[in-house]
Amino acid sequence: MRHLTIDNLGPINGHFQMNLDPKLSILIGEQATGKSTIARIVHYCLMYVGHEISDGLGCEPKPDITHFEAMQQYLRKNYDSGDVLFSEGNYEFRFNAKDGFVPKSNEDILSALNTFEGASALYIPAGRSMIPLLFESYAAAKNIRVDPFFDQYLLFLDGLRKDSLVSMYDLLDNALKYSALPVNEDTTKAAIILMENILKGRYHNENGEVRIIYDRKASVPLISASSGQQEIIYILLSLLFVLLNPMDFTIVIEEPEAHIYPAAQKLFIELLAHVINATNSRVIITTHSPYILTATNLLIHSAKVENRIKDKKSIVSPMARIEPHNVNAILLERNGKFSYRSIIDKKTGLISAEEIDTVSEVIEKGMSDLVDLEVKHGL
């Protein structure tokens, strides 16, 4: 069991704990409730364990060691108090924002080897619409300071951008020819179709210049594309990378719904389910969107119904279904003090409809009050 505990760290001025075993974990809440802090801490903990194991085994430093050290400095600089406990099985490590890390013995480190071997961490930050500008303009990239979590993702994307072939299908063909890992061609093709429907176009990369292709005659450079396309394109490429390198990833994605239409948000959740089911990876997302919750419920309910009957016509593709025990949804709140709670209905396994409809109820009450006021004054 993989588990995270945070106490009094930044906006989390209280106690928080989270089981990291579910295939899909959703953190939802208003601004400044601690979603990004949790997302970064999860990613950092996984990186910390990986580096600790490498050091304990006397392995060569990983290429991202500079970012890892920068993340340590970032956490110490931005959080002057607070405690973190990360554990899996009998292995655990602690971090105190003031005093730093409690070192582990080589024996403890080696005991974690079987658990973490082959696991990879991928953090996809918010604010992705600035990425095309950073890649397009050296001056912009030089003058805009980003935190090490964002910078690590830029480095990852730069490698994808420079090494990528022309289209997503070219990337798949290349992986099928040369990859030592077992890439599922049919599942990946289905995922690419979903990606193109979400993007409302096709990815095209020629000599490092990324364009969105609409049809044979129309295309646009990514830097001139819509804000939604700029926000989502690199998430899609990252997920394609995971499909083409099917290890056990833990993928943390901040605000995947940014600037995309509700129908595309539904397709995106289906895409996540494809990735989870095809690669045995785990995904953690932060969100403000009730559509994300509703779309997730559709996939959960499909698994409960369609996985247990035989019907030639599927409402939800088998690869997009998520069993209830593989989903966790946590609402973060700040009403004077930080608090959190699961919003999974224990009886149904679905995300609580009451939580999804809270905002709608507030709006409906406001409309009802306005109608009453209108009638009262004869307007």
C-alpha positions as CSV (number, residue, x, y, z in Angstrom):
1,M,0.0,0.0,0.0
2,R,1.4,3.4,-1.1
3,H,0.4,6.2,1.3
4,L,1.0,9.9,1.8
5,T,0.6,12.0,4.9
6,I,1.0,15.8,5.0
7,D,0.8,18.0,8.2
8,N,0.8,21.8,8.2
9,L,2.6,22.3,4.9
10,G,1.8,25.6,3.1
11,P,-2.0,25.9,2.4
12,I,-2.6,22.6,4.1
13,N,-2.8,24.0,7.7
14,G,-4.0,20.8,9.1
15,H,-3.7,17.0,8.6
16,F,-4.1,15.3,5.2
17,Q,-3.6,11.7,4.2
18,M,-4.2,9.9,0.9
19,N,-4.0,6.3,-0.3
20,L,-2.0,6.4,-3.6
21,D,-3.0,2.9,-4.7
22,P,-6.1,3.6,-6.8
23,K,-5.6,3.8,-10.6
24,L,-7.3,7.2,-10.8
25,S,-7.3,9.7,-8.0
26,I,-9.1,13.1,-8.3
27,L,-8.4,16.1,-6.1
28,I,-11.1,18.7,-6.4
29,G,-11.6,22.0,-4.6
30,E,-11.6,25.7,-4.8
31,Q,-8.5,27.8,-5.4
32,A,-5.8,27.8,-2.6
33,T,-7.1,24.6,-0.9
34,G,-3.8,22.7,-1.4
35,K,-4.3,20.7,-4.6
36,S,-1.1,21.8,-6.3
37,T,0.9,21.3,-3.1
38,I,-0.3,17.7,-2.8
39,A,0.4,17.1,-6.5
40,R,4.0,18.4,-6.2
41,I,4.6,16.5,-3.0
42,V,3.4,13.2,-4.6
43,H,5.7,13.7,-7.6
44,Y,8.7,14.7,-5.4
45,C,8.3,11.7,-3.1
46,L,8.4,9.3,-6.0
47,M,11.5,11.0,-7.4
48,Y,13.1,11.0,-4.0
49,V,12.6,7.3,-3.5
50,G,13.9,6.6,-7.0
51,H,17.1,8.6,-6.4
52,E,17.6,7.1,-3.0
53,I,17.5,3.6,-4.4
54,S,19.9,4.6,-7.2
55,D,22.3,6.0,-4.6
56,G,22.0,3.0,-2.3
57,L,22.9,0.7,-5.2
58,G,25.8,2.8,-6.3
59,C,24.1,3.5,-9.7
60,E,25.1,6.4,-12.0
61,P,23.1,9.6,-11.2
62,K,19.9,9.9,-13.2
63,P,19.8,12.7,-15.9
64,D,17.2,14.6,-13.9
65,I,19.4,14.9,-10.8
66,T,19.7,18.6,-11.3
67,H,16.0,19.1,-11.3
68,F,15.6,16.8,-8.3
69,E,18.1,18.9,-6.3
70,A,16.3,22.1,-7.4
71,M,13.0,20.6,-6.2
72,Q,14.5,20.1,-2.8
73,Q,15.7,23.7,-2.7
74,Y,12.3,24.8,-3.9
75,L,10.4,23.0,-1.1
76,R,12.7,24.3,1.6
77,K,12.4,27.8,0.2
78,N,8.6,27.9,-0.1
79,Y,7.6,25.8,3.0
80,D,9.3,26.9,6.2
81,S,7.3,24.4,8.3
82,G,5.4,21.2,7.8
83,D,5.9,17.4,7.7
84,V,5.5,14.8,5.0
85,L,5.5,11.0,5.4
86,F,5.6,8.8,2.4
87,S,5.3,5.0,2.7
88,E,4.9,1.8,0.7
89,G,4.8,-1.4,2.6
90,N,7.5,-1.4,5.2
91,Y,9.5,1.3,3.5
92,E,8.9,5.0,4.4
93,F,10.7,8.3,4.5
94,R,10.0,11.6,6.2
95,F,10.5,15.2,5.3
96,N,10.4,18.1,7.6
97,A,10.3,21.5,5.8
98,K,12.5,23.1,8.5
99,D,15.0,20.3,9.2
100,G,15.1,18.5,5.9
101,F,15.1,14.7,5.4
102,V,15.6,11.8,7.8
103,P,18.3,9.7,6.1
104,K,17.6,6.0,5.4
105,S,20.0,3.2,5.8
106,N,21.2,1.2,2.8
107,E,19.3,-1.8,4.2
108,D,16.0,0.2,4.2
109,I,16.7,1.5,0.7
110,L,17.4,-1.9,-0.7
111,S,14.2,-3.3,0.9
112,A,12.3,-0.9,-1.4
113,L,14.0,-2.0,-4.6
114,N,11.5,-4.6,-5.6
115,T,8.6,-2.2,-5.0
116,F,9.9,0.7,-7.0
117,E,11.9,-1.0,-9.7
118,G,10.6,0.1,-13.1
119,A,8.2,2.7,-11.7
120,S,8.4,6.2,-13.3
121,A,7.0,9.5,-12.2
122,L,5.6,12.2,-14.6
123,Y,4.4,15.6,-13.5
124,I,2.3,17.7,-15.9
125,P,1.9,21.2,-14.5
126,A,-0.8,23.8,-15.0
127,G,0.0,26.9,-17.2
128,R,0.8,24.8,-20.2
129,S,-0.4,27.5,-22.7
130,M,2.9,29.3,-22.2
131,I,4.9,26.3,-23.4
132,P,4.6,27.0,-27.2
133,L,5.8,30.5,-26.5
134,L,8.8,29.2,-24.5
135,F,9.7,26.8,-27.3
136,E,9.1,29.4,-30.0
137,S,11.2,32.2,-28.5
138,Y,14.6,31.8,-26.9
139,A,14.3,35.3,-25.5
140,A,11.0,34.4,-23.7
141,A,12.5,31.1,-22.4
142,K,15.5,32.9,-21.1
143,N,13.6,35.7,-19.4
144,I,10.7,33.8,-17.8
145,R,11.7,32.1,-14.6
146,V,9.8,28.9,-13.9
147,D,9.9,26.6,-10.9
148,P,11.9,23.3,-11.1
149,F,8.8,21.2,-11.5
150,F,7.7,23.1,-14.6
151,D,11.3,23.2,-15.8
152,Q,11.6,19.4,-15.6
153,Y,8.5,19.0,-17.7
154,L,9.8,21.5,-20.3
155,L,13.0,19.4,-20.6
156,F,10.9,16.2,-21.0
157,L,8.8,17.9,-23.7
158,D,11.8,19.3,-25.5
159,G,13.2,15.8,-25.9
160,L,9.8,14.6,-27.3
161,R,9.6,17.6,-29.6
162,K,13.1,17.1,-31.0
163,D,12.9,13.4,-31.4
164,S,9.3,13.2,-32.6
165,L,8.4,12.0,-36.1
166,V,5.8,13.9,-38.1
167,S,2.6,12.5,-36.7
168,M,1.3,10.5,-33.7
169,Y,0.9,7.5,-36.0
170,D,4.6,7.8,-37.1
171,L,5.5,7.7,-33.4
172,L,3.5,4.5,-33.0
173,D,5.0,2.9,-36.1
174,N,8.5,3.7,-34.8
175,A,7.8,2.2,-31.4
176,L,6.4,-1.0,-33.0
177,K,9.5,-1.4,-35.1
178,Y,12.2,-0.6,-32.5
179,S,10.8,-0.6,-28.9
180,A,11.8,-3.5,-26.7
181,L,8.6,-3.0,-24.7
182,P,5.3,-4.6,-25.7
183,V,3.3,-1.8,-27.3
184,N,-0.4,-2.6,-28.0
185,E,-1.0,-1.4,-31.5
186,D,-4.9,-1.5,-31.5
187,T,-5.2,0.1,-28.1
188,T,-2.8,2.9,-29.0
189,K,-4.5,3.6,-32.3
190,A,-7.8,3.9,-30.5
191,A,-6.2,6.3,-28.0
192,I,-4.8,8.4,-30.9
193,I,-8.3,8.7,-32.4
194,L,-9.5,10.0,-29.0
195,M,-6.6,12.4,-28.9
196,E,-7.4,13.8,-32.3
197,N,-11.1,14.2,-31.3
198,I,-10.0,16.1,-28.2
199,L,-7.6,18.2,-30.1
200,K,-10.0,18.9,-33.0
201,G,-7.1,18.3,-35.3
202,R,-4.0,16.3,-36.0
203,Y,-0.5,16.8,-34.4
204,H,2.2,17.6,-37.0
205,N,5.9,18.1,-36.2
206,E,8.4,18.9,-38.8
207,N,11.9,19.9,-37.8
208,G,10.7,20.8,-34.3
209,E,7.9,23.1,-35.6
210,V,4.6,21.9,-34.3
211,R,1.4,22.6,-36.2
212,I,-2.3,21.5,-35.8
213,I,-3.6,20.1,-39.1
214,Y,-7.4,20.6,-39.6
215,D,-7.7,19.2,-43.1
216,R,-5.7,18.9,-46.3
217,K,-5.7,22.7,-46.9
218,A,-5.9,24.2,-43.4
219,S,-3.3,24.1,-40.6
220,V,-2.0,26.5,-37.9
221,P,1.2,26.7,-36.0
222,L,0.7,25.7,-32.4
223,I,1.7,29.2,-31.1
224,S,-1.3,30.6,-33.0
225,A,-3.7,27.8,-32.1
226,S,-6.5,28.1,-29.6
227,S,-5.7,28.3,-25.9
228,G,-7.5,25.0,-25.4
229,Q,-5.3,23.3,-28.0
230,Q,-2.2,24.8,-26.5
231,E,-3.2,23.6,-23.1
232,I,-4.0,20.0,-24.1
233,I,-1.6,19.1,-26.8
234,Y,1.4,18.4,-24.6
235,I,-0.8,16.3,-22.2
236,L,-1.8,14.2,-25.1
237,L,1.8,13.8,-26.3
238,S,2.8,12.9,-22.7
239,L,0.1,10.2,-22.5
240,L,1.1,8.9,-25.9
241,F,4.7,8.6,-24.6
242,V,3.4,6.5,-21.7
243,L,1.4,4.2,-24.1
244,L,4.5,3.7,-26.2
245,N,6.7,3.1,-23.1
246,P,4.3,0.9,-21.0
247,M,6.0,0.9,-17.7
248,D,4.2,1.6,-14.4
249,F,4.0,5.4,-14.4
250,T,2.5,7.6,-11.8
251,I,1.2,10.5,-13.7
252,V,0.2,13.7,-11.9
253,I,-1.8,16.2,-14.1
254,E,-2.9,19.6,-12.9
255,E,-6.1,21.0,-14.3
256,P,-6.4,18.9,-17.5
257,E,-9.8,20.7,-18.2
258,A,-8.2,24.1,-18.7
259,H,-9.7,25.9,-21.7
260,I,-11.4,22.8,-23.2
261,Y,-15.1,22.2,-23.9
262,P,-17.1,19.9,-21.6
263,A,-17.5,17.3,-24.4
264,A,-13.7,17.2,-24.8
265,Q,-13.3,16.8,-21.0
266,K,-15.5,13.7,-21.3
267,L,-13.2,12.3,-24.0
268,F,-10.2,13.2,-22.0
269,I,-11.3,11.1,-19.0
270,E,-12.0,8.2,-21.5
271,L,-8.4,8.6,-22.7
272,L,-7.0,8.5,-19.2
273,A,-8.9,5.2,-18.7
274,H,-7.3,3.8,-21.9
275,V,-3.9,4.7,-20.5
276,I,-4.6,3.3,-17.1
277,N,-6.0,0.0,-18.4
278,A,-3.3,-0.4,-21.1
279,T,-0.2,0.3,-19.0
280,N,-1.1,-0.4,-15.4
281,S,-0.2,3.2,-14.6
282,R,-1.7,5.4,-11.9
283,V,-3.0,8.9,-12.6
284,I,-3.7,11.7,-10.1
285,I,-5.5,14.8,-11.4
286,T,-6.4,18.1,-9.8
287,T,-9.5,19.8,-11.1
288,H,-12.1,22.5,-10.7
289,S,-14.5,20.8,-13.2
290,P,-17.7,19.0,-12.3
291,Y,-17.7,17.6,-15.8
292,I,-14.6,15.6,-15.0
293,L,-16.5,14.1,-12.1
294,T,-19.6,13.3,-14.1
295,A,-17.5,11.8,-16.9
296,T,-15.7,9.6,-14.4
297,N,-19.0,8.4,-13.0
298,L,-20.1,7.3,-16.5
299,L,-17.0,5.1,-16.8
300,I,-17.4,3.7,-13.3
301,H,-21.1,2.9,-13.9
302,S,-20.2,1.3,-17.2
303,A,-17.8,-1.0,-15.5
304,K,-20.4,-2.0,-12.9
305,V,-23.0,-2.8,-15.7
306,E,-21.3,-3.6,-19.0
307,N,-18.4,-5.7,-17.5
308,R,-21.0,-8.0,-16.0
309,I,-23.3,-8.6,-19.0
310,K,-22.7,-9.8,-22.6
311,D,-24.0,-7.3,-25.1
312,K,-22.7,-6.8,-28.6
313,K,-23.3,-3.0,-28.5
314,S,-21.2,-1.1,-26.0
315,I,-22.2,2.2,-24.5
316,V,-18.7,2.7,-23.2
317,S,-15.6,1.1,-24.8
318,P,-14.2,-1.8,-22.7
319,M,-10.9,0.0,-22.6
320,A,-12.5,3.1,-21.1
321,R,-14.2,1.5,-18.2
322,I,-12.9,1.9,-14.6
323,E,-13.9,-0.4,-11.8
324,P,-15.2,1.5,-8.7
325,H,-12.3,0.2,-6.4
326,N,-9.8,1.8,-8.8
327,V,-11.2,5.4,-8.3
328,N,-10.6,7.8,-5.4
329,A,-12.1,11.3,-5.3
330,I,-11.2,13.8,-2.5
331,L,-12.8,17.2,-1.9
332,L,-10.4,19.8,-0.4
333,E,-12.0,22.7,1.5
334,R,-11.0,25.8,3.4
335,N,-13.7,27.2,5.7
336,G,-11.4,29.0,8.1
337,K,-9.2,26.0,8.3
338,F,-8.1,23.2,5.8
339,S,-10.2,20.1,5.7
340,Y,-10.8,17.3,3.3
341,R,-13.1,14.3,2.7
342,S,-13.8,11.5,0.3
343,I,-16.7,12.1,-2.0
344,I,-17.1,8.5,-3.1
345,D,-20.5,7.0,-2.3
346,K,-19.6,3.8,-0.4
347,K,-22.9,2.1,-1.6
348,T,-22.6,2.8,-5.3
349,G,-18.9,3.4,-5.7
350,L,-19.7,6.5,-7.7
351,I,-18.6,10.1,-6.9
352,S,-21.4,11.7,-4.9
353,A,-24.0,13.3,-7.0
354,E,-24.7,15.9,-4.3
355,E,-21.1,17.1,-4.5
356,I,-21.3,17.4,-8.3
357,D,-24.5,19.4,-8.2
358,T,-23.5,21.8,-5.4
359,V,-22.7,24.7,-7.7
360,S,-25.8,24.1,-9.8
361,E,-28.0,24.2,-6.7
362,V,-26.5,27.5,-5.7
363,I,-27.2,28.9,-9.1
364,E,-30.7,27.5,-9.2
365,K,-31.5,29.0,-5.8
366,G,-30.3,32.4,-7.0
367,M,-32.5,32.2,-10.0
368,S,-35.5,31.1,-7.9
369,D,-34.9,34.0,-5.5
370,L,-34.7,36.4,-8.5
371,V,-38.0,35.1,-9.9
372,D,-39.7,35.5,-6.5
373,L,-38.4,39.1,-6.4
374,E,-39.6,39.7,-9.9
375,V,-43.1,38.5,-9.1
376,K,-43.2,40.4,-5.8
377,H,-42.5,43.7,-7.6
378,G,-44.7,43.0,-10.6
379,L,-41.8,43.2,-13.1
